[in-house]
């Protein structure tokens, strides 16, 4: 029975499904790279906003 199923799979997927798995892995890698790029961009925006906020602070002189 196992031989029959294996032969059936090979008949429909000559690569044994490996090509599909590779495409899935490649798609996941592309999506992860895109998310990492977006996270880096967001981090830069936040750091810029924090730096601008710190630069805008004016020290307040306390009277004696």
C-alpha positions as CSV (number, residue, x, y, z in Angstrom):
1,X,0.0,0.0,0.0
2,X,2.8,2.4,0.8
3,X,4.5,1.7,-2.5
4,X,1.2,2.4,-4.3
5,X,0.8,5.8,-2.5
6,X,4.4,6.7,-3.1
7,X,4.1,5.9,-6.8
8,X,0.9,7.9,-6.9
9,X,2.6,10.9,-5.3
10,X,5.5,10.7,-7.7
11,X,3.1,10.5,-10.6
12,X,1.5,13.8,-9.7
13,X,4.5,15.5,-8.2
14,X,7.7,14.3,-9.9
15,X,9.8,16.2,-7.4
16,X,7.9,14.7,-4.5
17,X,6.5,18.0,-3.5
18,X,10.0,19.5,-2.9
19,X,9.5,22.2,-5.5
20,X,6.3,23.4,-3.7
21,X,8.1,23.4,-0.4
22,X,11.0,25.4,-1.8
23,X,8.6,28.0,-3.2
24,X,6.9,28.2,0.2
25,X,10.3,28.7,1.9
26,X,11.3,31.3,-0.7
27,X,8.0,33.2,-0.2
28,X,8.5,33.1,3.6
29,X,12.0,34.4,3.3
30,X,10.9,37.3,1.0
31,X,8.1,38.2,3.5
32,X,10.5,38.1,6.4
33,X,13.0,40.3,4.6
34,X,10.2,42.8,3.8
35,X,9.1,42.9,7.5
36,X,12.6,43.4,8.7
37,X,13.1,46.3,6.2
38,X,9.8,47.8,7.4
39,X,10.8,47.4,11.1
40,X,14.2,49.1,10.4
41,X,12.4,52.0,8.7
42,X,10.0,52.4,11.6
43,X,12.8,52.2,14.1
44,X,14.6,55.1,12.2
45,X,11.4,57.2,12.2
46,X,11.0,56.6,16.0
47,X,14.6,57.4,16.7
48,X,14.3,60.6,14.6
49,X,11.2,61.7,16.5
50,X,12.9,61.0,19.9
51,X,15.9,63.0,18.8
52,X,13.8,65.9,17.6
53,X,11.8,65.9,20.8
54,X,15.0,66.0,22.9
55,X,16.4,68.8,20.8
56,X,13.2,70.8,21.2
57,X,13.4,70.7,25.0
58,X,14.4,74.0,26.6
59,X,15.9,73.8,30.0
60,X,13.9,75.7,32.5
61,X,15.8,77.9,34.9
62,X,14.8,77.6,38.5
63,X,14.9,80.8,40.4
64,X,17.0,81.0,43.6
